[in-house]
Amino acid sequence: MGGAGRAGGYPAKQISMQLSIIKIGGNIIDDEAKLAGFLDSFAATPGKKILVHGGGKLATRVAEALGIKQQLVDGRRITDAETLKVVTMVYAGTVNKNIVANLQARGCDAIGLTGADGNSILAHKRTHPAIDYGWVGDVDSVDAAFLTGLLTLDKTLVFAPITHDGQGHLLNTNADTIAQELARGLGRSFDVSLVYSFEKSGVLMDADDDNSVLSRIGPAEYQDLKAKQVIFAGMIPKLDNAFAALRSGVRRVIIGRAEELPLLLAGKAGTTIVNE
Amino acid sequence: MGGAGRAGGYPAKQISMQLSIIKIGGNIIDDEAKLAGFLDSFAATPGKKILVHGGGKLATRVAEALGIKQQLVDGRRITDAETLKVVTMVYAGTVNKNIVANLQARGCDAIGLTGADGNSILAHKRTHPAIDYGWVGDVDSVDAAFLTGLLTLDKTLVFAPITHDGQGHLLNTNADTIAQELARGLGRSFDVSLVYSFEKSGVLMDADDDNSVLSRIGPAEYQDLKAKQVIFAGMIPKLDNAFAALRSGVRRVIIGRAEELPLLLAGKAGTTIVNE
């Protein structure tokens, strides 16, 4: 039984349900018109889906208004206790609940979550030999059974970039990491497409030309382009994460502009990262 | 078949699963030690349960720090657009997520919700012939099927006093009302005990003596004590709501101190309101 290419037969591997996990960054959240356009596309995306949002500049504005000084070490924001209060307010309160209400208005039955909710993402406070990052979380585990339960109730999940340590502490957690960990955790039960949206159209052959998008990249080509310094700087950790996600069971990873979501998911825009 | 009083037989009416719905007010939320003690008791409460929390003074402090003036009309806070942003931050962000994380630390698998999440509580913006209350919601419906689904996944629900109108607007909504509407909506499937905690030990025969708690009150006694002005002022709407809840299918309503939660649920403290 089984075997590839049989007309009319059952596929050799059981076809899993499709799940799209889409991460949007601050550049979309800070722009009301862009966000509305993105939510239109997201709500219209068929099948099971998860949105992971970053924070945007509102947290910085609220912190400034409350007189809380932002600490930076090596260009990284330190999450002291006061900053944690602000990001919890803004990310889990303002941003998350407004996205949920706006998806509901578009007929998309969304539920907003942090990692504390339903113990969905357990993390630990980051330890570093030299730098105290404060209340920053590195993810330990995702409760795939619970999240599958919510998806089975036909809910769309909207994650704020906040996790918890199981000891009563909330933790500020990188939204890219949350998207990747959700994709890994759910990749066993679903056929996961993971979309990282950012400010460019995809992986560019010429960093100054937004039309030079590489439509597809595999590990060999990545190594080659990295050696030739066509791919450099901030794109390297993004692609390393993408290949790591593919190795852990995610079907495909796409990098591109949030404004082009339907085209990204159709493979007609952005860069699709493949493991072959 | 069936019939009451048969030894060893099936009960005539199917016994529903117990559900405790407990509303805590700002006096608990504002006091860290009181809140921790309450969460100990709440986490230890057996069976299915829902916590509904109010706001507390943090919203007022944050609004002041952000330079947002509170508008009061007839002693009622008006929720203008800026105030809605603050209550969304504080109630759905800070207060809700800290309660959830602290329940998780106590082994209670909680999930925080507003009415927008999963479209669980749909409301409409209050209309009033004389006063514009702003972004204040009056509840239209509760999605009992979804909430039952979450309870069946063994989650404890923690509601912030925020609903939505299905048109993309969040609405500031009275926490007592949310507790009552949840109790009504879930009263068809569960044997619901609804606990309103407040700053007194229960319904008092002498308003100045906290030891004069009436342990049980029915409709006839209520009318009698109201006529004699033993029950007056703020207690009247509380009891009217309690009797309304009983008429709509809630099994029992208890009023008392949050600090005495186990005794309240055991009928050994507070006032139990009954419909007979």
Contacts between the chains, C-beta under 8 A, distances in Angstrom:
chain1	res1	chain2	res2	distance
A	62	B	66	7.5
A	62	B	89	7.7
A	65	B	65	7.0
A	65	B	66	5.1
A	65	B	67	7.5
A	66	B	62	7.5
A	66	B	65	5.1
A	66	B	66	7.1
A	67	B	65	7.5
A	85	B	94	6.3
A	88	B	93	5.2
A	88	B	94	5.7
A	88	B	97	5.5
A	88	B	98	7.5
A	89	B	62	7.7
A	89	B	89	4.0
A	89	B	90	6.6
A	89	B	93	4.1
A	89	B	94	5.3
A	90	B	89	6.6
A	90	B	93	7.0
A	91	B	93	7.5
A	92	B	92	7.1
A	92	B	93	4.6
A	92	B	96	7.7
A	92	B	97	5.0
A	93	B	88	5.2
A	93	B	89	4.0
A	93	B	90	7.0
A	93	B	91	7.5
A	93	B	92	4.6
A	93	B	93	2.5
A	93	B	94	6.9
A	93	B	96	8.0
A	94	B	85	6.3
A	94	B	88	5.6
A	94	B	89	5.3
A	94	B	93	6.9
A	96	B	92	7.7
A	96	B	93	8.0
A	97	B	88	5.5
A	97	B	92	5.0
A	97	B	114	5.7
A	97	B	116	6.0
A	97	B	117	7.9
A	97	B	162	6.8
A	97	B	170	5.9
A	98	B	88	7.5
A	98	B	170	7.0
A	100	B	114	7.6
A	100	B	116	4.7
A	100	B	117	5.9
A	100	B	164	7.9
A	101	B	116	4.4
A	101	B	164	4.6
A	101	B	168	5.3
A	101	B	169	6.6
A	101	B	170	5.2
A	102	B	168	4.7
A	104	B	116	5.8
A	104	B	119	5.6
A	104	B	164	6.1
A	104	B	166	6.0
A	104	B	168	7.3
A	105	B	166	6.4
A	105	B	167	5.2
A	105	B	168	3.6
A	109	B	118	6.5
A	109	B	119	5.6
A	110	B	116	7.9
A	110	B	117	7.5
A	110	B	118	7.7
A	111	B	113	7.6
A	111	B	117	4.5
A	111	B	118	4.4
A	112	B	114	7.6
A	112	B	116	7.5
A	112	B	117	5.3
A	113	B	111	7.6
A	114	B	97	5.7
A	114	B	100	7.6
A	114	B	112	7.6
A	116	B	97	6.0
A	116	B	100	4.7
A	116	B	101	4.4
A	116	B	104	5.8
A	116	B	110	7.9
A	116	B	112	7.5
A	117	B	97	7.9
A	117	B	100	5.8
A	117	B	110	7.5
A	117	B	111	4.5
A	117	B	112	5.3
A	118	B	109	6.5
A	118	B	110	7.7
A	118	B	111	4.4
A	118	B	153	7.8
A	118	B	155	5.6
A	119	B	104	5.6
A	119	B	109	5.6
A	146	B	153	6.6
A	146	B	155	8.0
A	149	B	149	8.0
A	149	B	153	5.1
A	153	B	118	7.8
A	153	B	146	6.6
A	153	B	149	5.1
A	155	B	118	5.6
A	155	B	146	8.0
A	162	B	97	6.8
A	164	B	100	7.9
A	164	B	101	4.6
A	164	B	104	6.1
A	166	B	104	6.0
A	166	B	105	6.4
A	167	B	105	5.2
A	168	B	101	5.3
A	168	B	102	4.7
A	168	B	104	7.3
A	168	B	105	3.6
A	169	B	101	6.6
A	170	B	97	5.9
A	170	B	98	7.0
A	170	B	101	5.2
